[in-house]
Amino acid sequence: MSTKKKVAIIGTVGLPACYGGFETLTAYLVKHLHQEHDLTVYCSGKKYSKAERRSHYESAKLVYLPFEANGAQSIIYDCLSILHAVLFADVLLILGVPGGILLPFVKWFTNKKIIISIDGIEWRRDKWNRYAKWFLRWSESLAVRFSHADISDNDAIQNYTARAYSTRSRVIEYGGDHARKQSITDAAREKYPFLAQPYAFKVCRIEPENNVHLVLGAFAELPSYPFVLVGNWNNSAYGRQLRQEFGQCPNLHLLDPIYDQTQLDILRSNCHVYVHGHSAGGTNPSLVEAMCLGLPVLAFDVSFNKATTEHKAVYFSDKAELKKHIAETRIRTWKALGQEMQAIADRRYNWAVIAKKYNYLINKVYSTKSQEAKAGLRPQLSYLPATELVQHQLGQYGALNMFYEETKA
């Protein structure tokens, strides 16, 4: 009988989860794997008051550090977490790349095994200045190169890491089956009168990469169609400016963050169509949750969203295209699309299945004696038509598309 591995989970805000995708992932890994491994989760002391802090969460040990998990402090937060974890952990599961600068030293001078999830292509996000983008790209390259296994949450991200770093990452998606369909209650109907008629819905961080300005601009020109957007409007000048500009449009309902899962699910599970404007990164948790709820998806036209929805959603690339889809798509088409999205989600975005994939990877990496646990890749160059490259959002990689196979040991 094998003994439990000591696994440190690094890079999240912490538990209980109420902030983002990595936190929800961590919560479900703890739920499904706490009997398989001894888990330690690092938490931001800036997000949990002393009264909220606890020593354990579902038998996982919690360690608090006095730094923010996101933004500029994430580098210090992740690096200190890594330094602490090498003192006891067998496997470091690192979610995100800011701590990548330490990984060469961990790999060279310890026998710890490293698994990294790069969380999309973070350095491309518009919110970072050019210096931050440079650092994140450098850190990403170190994280992928010096980890024993790297995880992509999306086929498009796997393609990117293969081309950029000649490595075959493992695709492990996010789950979304924690979202539940909810009936409209009398209290909800009184609080949100728009529930009485068809409406579109979106929940996201209010950031340029989520194309909030584009989506609001489109629905502002569709005054008879209600649109509900839940987000953190007050966290940035961008959000405050948009709320001031569009807040008076009678068909636009710009709501503050809703942390009550049931209330959020009432609003989104009863919408007519789910609008997804995410244009950077990988598999987006809110998109996966919408699919698990069986919602028809109208998504921004980028490779990540297409990979998540298996190219079967409806896509828009500008305001005019979004308006056209809303105005011209028939109800029966939306309903059929919702059923298709749910079928994909049931097959791919189930937390129990995802936890098993993580468990398999943890055990495989731990049992590999060599420090070089990764399979290498060698390119096989093949010319593809430019139209096909554009169709698959690969044009940025040039006229050559590279297919890879694992190098035989």
Sequence and secondary structure as in RCSB ss.txt:
>XXXX:A:sequence
MSTKKKVAIIGTVGLPACYGGFETLTAYLVKHLHQEHDLTVYCSGKKYSKAERRSHYESAKLVYLPFEANGAQSI
IYDCLSILHAVLFADVLLILGVPGGILLPFVKWFTNKKIIISIDGIEWRRDKWNRYAKWFLRWSESLAVRFSHAD
ISDNDAIQNYTARAYSTRSRVIEYGGDHARKQSITDAAREKYPFLAQPYAFKVCRIEPENNVHLVLGAFAELPSY
PFVLVGNWNNSAYGRQLRQEFGQCPNLHLLDPIYDQTQLDILRSNCHVYVHGHSAGGTNPSLVEAMCLGLPVLAF
DVSFNKATTEHKAVYFSDKAELKKHIAETRIRTWKALGQEMQAIADRRYNWAVIAKKYNYLINKVYSTKSQEAKA
GLRPQLSYLPATELVQHQLGQYGALNMFYEETKA
>XXXX:A:secstr
    EEEEEESS  SS  S HHHHHHHHHHHHHTTTEEEEEEEETTTS TTT  SEETTEEEEEESS SSGGGHH
HHHHHHHHHHTTT SEEEEESSGGGGGHHHHHHH   EEEEE  S GGG TTS HHHHHHHHHHHHHHHHHSSEE
EESSHHHHHHHHHHHSB  EE     TT       HHHHHH GGGGS  EEEE    GGGTHHHHHHHHHT TTS
 EEEE  GGGSHHHHHHHHHHTT TTEEEE     HHHHHHHHHT SEEEE   SSS  HHHHHHHHTT  EEEE
SSHHHHHHTTT SEEESSHHHHHHHHHH  HHHHHHHHHHHHHHHHHH  HHHHHHHHHHHHHHHHH  SS  S 
BEEEEEEE  HHHHHHTT GGG SEEEEEEE   
